[in-house]
């Protein structure tokens, strides 16, 4: 069995305080919360990465202190998922865990040590009005989809690819993760979460992540029961094909959903023509030119993108806006309150002095593949 390397069409950006956030999650990993680790999860869980890296790459423009809290929540959430959901078909026990999880979302200490980290996260006082409600609702959808998949596994039920993915894209909880955008960035308007085009982007993203995780789990050493709840197994049964053919079909589905996600980003760009702009980026030689979506940043916080293909030889001018989201490899600006053309060199935005090195790192690099 060989799983090919999948290459995304979207660029990557990392939070500038990556080291600080990673150091915090390492400290959290040493606390009493992780005493529930068993031998398998301790060896193969990689919960520090699940916490810190999720936050660093999904919320590159988020508040650092809030991202530390989100990282701790992610890390512990992944451990609970591995211990009590993915490796069990005891539906009664799973329901009991779900009920305790939902109770912890209220943020009121109730003596349940297992979910104390969840209670602590939900009891924070820095939630913006309405944000916690969106987060709780999405967590409940994740838990409902988890129970549906565990039921399929327990009943050894053969379901279609479409039905499976309708559960899986919620089970990987990308909707929860995107809901937390509005916690990590106070300048985002909550109404955008329910925008139909954003919803399609979130859905396609969840599909892609679900497919990736299923392919990863085929060769992972982490214990789980997924004979009927892995996309490759679902395809093998519904199409009566070999494992290799099912893997190839899964890979194609990943690229299909990525293409759909890009289409939805384009549609959003048409809907808000003043909020997303184009610019030309020179390649490394400075001779050829290629049109790319404009990488911009909030006008109060300097950010840098993770280098993927080297730096450009000279940076062009840059537009900057408020109300910025990084999703689908782009920065989406739903309310372009401020628009400033910034020349190369040293300049000031808000209270931040920026220089040429910062700007270079903020530009998107050429697509891979």
ABEGO torsion letter per residue (X at the ends): XBBBBBBBABBBBBBAAAAAAAAAAAAAAABAAAAABBAAAAAAAGAAAAAAAAAAAABAABBAAAAAAAAAAAAAAAAAAAAAAAABABAAAAAAAAAAAAAAAAGBBAGBAAAAAAAAAAABAABBBGAAAAAAAAAAAAAAAAAAAAAAAAAGBBBBAAAAAAAAAAAAGAAAAAAAAAAABAABBAAAAABAAAAAAAAAAAAAAAAAAAAAAAABABBBBAAAABAAAAAAAAAGBBAAAAAAAAAAAAAAAAAAAAAAAAAAAAABAAABBBBBBBBAAGABBBBBBBBBBBAABBBBBBBAAEBBABBBBBBBBBGBBBBGGBBBBABBABBBBBBBEBBBBEABBBBAAAAAAABBBBBBX
